[in-house]
Amino acid sequence: MLRATGSLWLLFLLVTVFVPSPASSEATIDKVQIADGIYQFFTSPDGYVPNGNSLVVINQNDVLVFDTFSRPSSARQELAAIRKLTSKPVRYVVNSHWHPDHWSGNEVFAAEFPGLEIIASEDTRRFMLNIANAWPSMYRSNLQKDEAEFEKEFSTHQLSDGTPLTPEQLAKDDALRERDREYVSEALTVHRTYPTLTYTDRLVLHHGGREFQFFSMTGDAQATTVMYLPKERILATGDLLSFPVPYYSPPLGQHARSLRALAQFDAATIIPGHGAAEHDKIPLNLELSLFDRIVEQVTQAVQKGLLTVEEVQKEVSVEDLRPQFTHNDPDLDKKFRRFAKGMIENAYREARDGRKFEQ
């Protein structure tokens, strides 16, 4: 997930169901064992995302890490936890895609293990090189705008749309603002560490008594790496799959085709880019159903002659699917409805060759 515009603190007000603690500048790292020698690590809200995932695979002689979080401090915590599990070196890091919450910890592993190889698709490496150096100025600019917006809303005790804020909400927002400041402060010091081993469509690695299969697919970023361990039947999806509300970015129809491909894997455990591990394909099929419904309804709307994005957004509805994603949590409901509007515009542009028409 990449946030290039919009309010940092307001995003968290809308999407997170956690009340962040301002006591520590670092996110909390937890882990759960997925299989023998395989662990999912995940963060609490860290100033960039509500949560982040990393998969650690301990091999015969070394370790592979899939994704390295939003913050180097989180990667350092993960490395310390790995040290408690094994003394084996980390030999491989895999970056699923170029969004910063999936590779900002690369520097930690590269500094500790000089022989480290970082695996990604060739296009992911290209996107990283083309985009990453613009992030510091973007972070500074967004934070400055967010601070001004926050001060205005704190002084008026209401959101920009006039919604009143309770003292409890203001206290929560103040903690979110502090976390955003801490995130930006750390993000500005990240030493971007790029992939060293790239592939185009598919890569198979027989290593350490395991088989790793890597596939380049379309998720919320083009050329996202999906990792599959056929013997263990474990599938790590990056942000092709994310819970509880899906991320998106490239053409929605392409993302849906990738989800259909994921459904063909013989996977007993699925590790999404965000959210808990799943042991069935119900969430995958639910996300696919959402995307398919939007693409189908948008296609019908534009073929009827509806012209503008706003007209199509009024015509298309997936509200009946919302409770299955949000379970009627108010913050997640807001996020779902906001994301659904964006998905509809995404599908609208895809249906019209990237073009947006105005009246």
C-alpha positions in Angstrom: 0.0 0.0 0.0 1.3 3.4 -0.9 -0.1 6.7 0.3 1.1 9.4 -2.0 -1.5 12.0 -1.1 -4.0 12.8 1.6 -3.7 13.2 5.3 -1.5 10.8 7.2 -3.3 11.1 10.5 -6.7 11.2 9.0 -6.0 8.0 7.1 -5.3 6.3 10.4 -8.4 7.8 11.9 -10.4 6.2 9.2 -8.7 2.8 8.9 -7.3 1.6 12.2 -9.3 -0.1 14.9 -6.4 0.2 17.3 -5.8 3.0 19.8 -2.1 3.7 19.4 0.0 4.3 22.4 2.3 7.3 22.3 4.7 5.8 24.8 7.0 4.2 22.2 8.2 5.4 18.9 8.5 1.8 17.6 5.8 -0.5 16.4 5.2 -3.7 18.3 6.4 -6.9 16.6 4.6 -10.2 17.2 4.9 -13.6 15.5 2.9 -16.8 15.0 4.3 -20.1 13.8 2.9 -21.2 10.5 4.7 -24.5 10.0 8.0 -26.2 11.1 10.6 -23.4 10.8 8.2 -20.9 9.2 6.9 -17.8 11.1 4.7 -14.9 10.3 5.9 -11.6 11.9 3.5 -8.7 12.0 3.5 -5.1 13.3 1.1 -3.0 15.2 0.2 0.4 13.5 3.5 2.0 12.7 2.7 5.4 11.2 2.4 4.2 7.7 0.1 1.1 7.8 -2.4 -0.4 10.2 -0.3 -3.5 10.2 2.5 -5.1 8.2 3.5 -8.7 7.5 6.8 -10.5 7.0 7.3 -14.2 6.6 10.5 -15.9 7.9 11.6 -19.3 6.6 14.4 -21.1 8.4 16.2 -23.5 6.0 18.9 -26.1 6.6 21.7 -23.7 6.8 20.2 -20.2 6.5 17.1 -18.1 6.5 14.8 -16.4 3.9 12.7 -13.3 4.8 9.8 -12.3 2.7 9.2 -8.5 3.1 10.9 -6.2 5.6 8.3 -3.8 6.9 7.8 0.0 6.8 10.5 1.0 9.3 14.1 -0.2 9.8 13.3 -0.3 13.6 10.7 -2.9 12.9 13.2 -4.9 10.9 15.7 -4.7 13.7 13.1 -6.1 16.1 12.4 -8.9 13.7 16.1 -9.7 13.3 16.4 -9.9 17.1 13.5 -12.3 17.2 15.0 -14.4 14.5 18.2 -14.6 16.5 16.2 -16.2 19.3 14.9 -18.8 16.9 18.1 -19.6 15.1 21.8 -18.6 14.8 21.7 -19.3 11.0 22.4 -16.3 8.8 19.8 -14.6 6.6 20.8 -15.5 3.1 17.8 -14.2 1.1 15.3 -11.3 1.5 12.4 -11.2 -0.9 10.6 -7.9 -1.7 7.0 -8.5 -2.9 6.7 -5.0 -4.5 8.0 -1.4 -4.4 5.6 0.2 -1.8 7.8 1.3 1.1 6.0 -0.8 3.8 7.5 -3.9 2.1 11.2 -3.1 1.8 12.2 -0.3 4.1 14.0 -2.8 6.4 16.2 -4.1 3.7 19.2 -2.1 5.0 19.1 -3.9 8.4 19.6 -7.3 6.8 22.1 -6.1 4.3 24.3 -4.5 7.0 24.2 -7.6 9.2 24.7 -10.2 6.4 27.2 -9.0 3.7 26.4 -12.0 1.4 22.7 -11.3 1.4 20.8 -11.5 -1.9 17.6 -9.5 -2.3 15.1 -11.0 -4.7 12.4 -9.1 -6.6 10.9 -8.9 -10.0 12.9 -6.9 -12.5 10.0 -4.3 -12.8 9.8 -4.0 -9.0 13.5 -3.0 -8.9 12.9 -0.5 -11.7 10.0 1.0 -9.9 12.0 1.3 -6.7 14.8 3.1 -8.5 12.3 5.4 -10.3 10.2 6.3 -7.2 12.0 5.9 -3.9 14.2 9.0 -4.1 11.1 11.2 -4.3 9.7 9.9 -1.1 11.6 12.2 1.4 10.2 15.4 -0.1 6.7 13.8 -0.3 6.8 12.8 3.3 7.9 16.3 4.4 5.2 18.0 2.3 2.4 15.6 3.4 3.4 15.9 7.0 3.4 19.7 6.8 -0.1 19.7 5.3 -1.3 17.2 7.8 0.0 19.3 10.7 -1.8 22.3 9.4 -5.1 20.4 9.0 -4.7 18.8 12.4 -4.2 22.1 14.1 -7.3 23.5 12.4 -9.4 20.6 13.4 -8.0 20.5 16.9 -8.8 24.1 17.5 -12.4 23.7 16.2 -13.0 20.2 17.7 -14.4 19.0 14.4 -13.4 17.4 11.2 -13.3 19.4 7.9 -16.8 18.2 7.1 -18.1 19.6 10.3 -18.3 16.2 12.2 -17.6 17.0 15.9 -14.7 15.3 17.6 -15.0 14.1 21.2 -12.1 14.6 23.7 -11.4 10.9 23.4 -11.1 11.2 19.6 -8.9 14.2 19.9 -6.6 12.4 22.3 -6.5 9.5 19.8 -5.7 11.8 17.0 -2.9 13.5 19.0 -1.3 10.1 19.4 -1.7 9.4 15.7 -0.1 12.7 14.9 2.9 11.9 17.1 3.2 8.5 15.5 3.2 10.1 12.0 5.9 12.5 13.1 8.0 9.5 14.4 7.4 7.6 11.2 8.5 10.5 8.9 11.6 11.1 11.1 12.7 7.6 10.7 11.7 7.3 7.0 13.9 10.3 6.1 16.9 8.3 7.4 16.3 5.1 5.5 19.2 3.9 3.3 17.4 2.5 0.3 18.8 -1.0 -0.4 17.8 -2.4 -3.7 17.3 -6.0 -5.0 20.4 -7.8 -6.2 18.7 -10.8 -7.9 15.8 -10.2 -10.3 13.6 -12.2 -12.6 10.8 -11.5 -15.1 7.9 -13.9 -15.0 8.8 -16.9 -12.8 11.8 -18.1 -10.7 12.3 -21.4 -8.9 14.8 -21.7 -6.1 15.8 -25.1 -4.7 17.6 -24.2 -1.5 18.0 -25.4 2.0 15.9 -28.5 1.7 12.9 -26.4 0.3 11.5 -25.4 -3.0 10.6 -21.7 -3.4 8.5 -20.7 -6.4 8.3 -17.0 -7.3 5.7 -15.5 -9.7 5.3 -11.9 -10.9 1.7 -10.9 -10.8 -0.5 -7.8 -10.5 -1.7 -6.8 -7.1 -1.9 -3.3 -5.7 1.3 -2.8 -7.7 2.4 -4.1 -11.0 5.0 -7.0 -11.0 4.3 -8.0 -7.4 6.1 -11.2 -6.3 4.1 -14.0 -5.0 6.0 -16.8 -3.2 4.7 -20.4 -3.0 6.2 -23.3 -1.1 4.6 -26.4 -2.7 5.8 -29.0 -0.2 4.5 -26.9 2.8 1.5 -25.6 0.7 2.2 -22.0 1.9 1.4 -19.0 -0.3 2.7 -15.5 0.4 0.8 -13.0 -1.7 2.1 -9.5 -1.0 -0.7 -7.0 -1.5 -2.5 -9.1 -4.1 -4.5 -10.0 -1.0 -4.9 -7.8 2.0 -7.3 -7.7 5.0 -9.7 -6.6 6.1 -10.3 -4.2 3.2 -8.4 -4.8 -0.1 -5.8 -2.4 -1.5 -5.8 -1.8 -5.2 -4.0 0.4 -7.7 -3.4 -1.0 -11.2 -6.4 -1.9 -13.4 -8.9 -3.8 -11.3 -9.5 -6.3 -14.0 -5.8 -7.3 -14.0 -5.8 -7.6 -10.2 -8.8 -9.8 -10.5 -7.1 -12.1 -13.0 -4.2 -12.5 -10.6 -6.5 -13.4 -7.8 -8.0 -16.1 -10.1 -4.5 -17.4 -10.6 -3.9 -17.5 -6.9 -7.1 -19.5 -6.4 -5.5 -22.3 -8.5 -2.6 -22.9 -6.0 -2.9 -25.9 -3.7 -2.4 -23.7 -0.7 -3.3 -24.7 2.9 -2.1 -21.4 4.4 -2.2 -18.0 2.7 -0.1 -15.1 4.1 -1.6 -11.8 2.8 0.3 -8.5 2.5 -1.7 -7.2 5.5 -3.7 -9.2 8.0 -3.7 -12.6 9.6 -2.8 -15.8 7.9 -5.7 -17.6 6.4 -6.3 -21.4 6.2 -8.9 -21.4 3.5 -9.7 -19.4 0.4 -12.8 -17.7 1.6 -11.1 -14.2 1.9 -9.4 -14.6 -1.4 -12.7 -15.5 -3.1 -14.4 -12.6 -1.3 -11.9 -10.1 -2.6 -12.2 -11.6 -6.1 -16.0 -11.3 -5.9 -15.7 -7.7 -4.9 -13.4 -6.8 -7.9 -15.5 -8.9 -10.3 -18.7 -7.2 -9.2 -17.3 -3.7 -9.6 -15.8 -4.5 -13.0 -19.0 -6.0 -14.2 -21.2 -3.2 -13.0 -18.9 -0.5 -14.3 -18.9 -2.2 -17.7 -22.7 -2.2 -17.8 -22.8 1.4 -16.7 -20.5 2.8 -19.3 -22.1 0.7 -22.1 -25.4 2.3 -21.1 -23.8 5.6 -21.9 -23.1 7.0 -18.5 -20.4 9.6 -19.0 -18.6 10.8 -15.9 -17.0 8.9 -13.0 -19.5 10.5 -10.6 -22.4 9.1 -12.6 -20.9 5.6 -12.7 -20.1 5.7 -8.9 -23.8 6.4 -8.2 -24.8 3.5 -10.5 -22.5 0.9 -9.0 -23.1 -0.6 -5.6 -21.3 -3.3 -3.6 -22.7 -2.3 -0.3 -24.1 -5.8 0.3 -20.6 -7.1 0.4 -19.4 -4.5 3.0 -20.3 -6.4 6.2 -18.3 -9.4 5.0 -15.2 -7.2 5.0 -15.8 -4.9 7.9 -18.2 -6.8 10.2 -19.9 -3.4 10.6 -16.9 -1.8 12.3 -17.5 2.0 11.9 -14.0 2.9 11.0 -13.6 0.0 8.5 -17.0 0.9 7.0 -15.7 4.3 6.2 -12.6 2.8 4.7 -14.5 0.3 2.6 -16.9 2.9 1.2 -14.0 5.2 0.4 -12.0 2.4 -1.3 -15.0 1.2 -3.2 -15.4 4.6 -4.8 -11.7 4.5 -5.8 -12.1 1.0 -7.2 -15.1 2.1 -9.3 -13.0 5.0 -10.7 -10.2 2.6 -11.4 -12.5 0.2 -13.3 -14.0 3.1 -15.1 -10.6 4.2 -16.4 -9.8 0.6 -17.4 -13.0 0.3 -19.3 -12.2 3.5 -21.3 -8.5 3.0 -22.1 -7.4 5.2 -19.2 -9.5 8.1 -20.2 -11.8 10.1 -17.9 -14.7 12.0 -19.5 -16.3 15.2 -18.2 -19.6 16.9 -19.1 
